[in-house]
Amino acid sequence: MIKINSERISPEEYIDFLKRSDLGSQYPKERFNERIERLLKNATVSLTARNDDGLLVGVLLGLSDNAYWLHVTDLGVDRNYERQGIGSRLLKEAHELCGGEKDIAVYLIANNKAIPFYEKQGMKKAEDVMKYDHVEWSSFTVK
């Protein structure tokens, strides 16, 4: 049975998880360890999914004002646990935790391969989002 919890995780545990999920290829290599540490420290929403042995098999990280919006920065599931509804459960739990669907709009930047998943969750592509991303970004995959 998979349990969803609101908890902080260590950078070491998250990096291990990244190796087992598709999230491991979404980060730039520049200052990777330092930035992961800041991400985990500053996320206002930190949900985990763990199996019966306590293994981290799913993560949702995000930022919310708990009044109007939730920005999901990370949502991933261990490749060995995909297609079991874990990602859907994490997203629903985060939405409720922040205030529910009647009050909270959810935004995220989706990997192209993940768009069908988000569409199944009732999300639509937005046309009114602006971005400014002049950051150092050399692609790599966490291994």
Beta strands, then each sheet from edge to edge (+ up, - down):
strand 1: 3-6
strand 2: 45-50
strand 3: 56-64
strand 4: 69-77
strand 5: 105-108
sheet 1: 1+ 2- 3+ 4- 5-
end
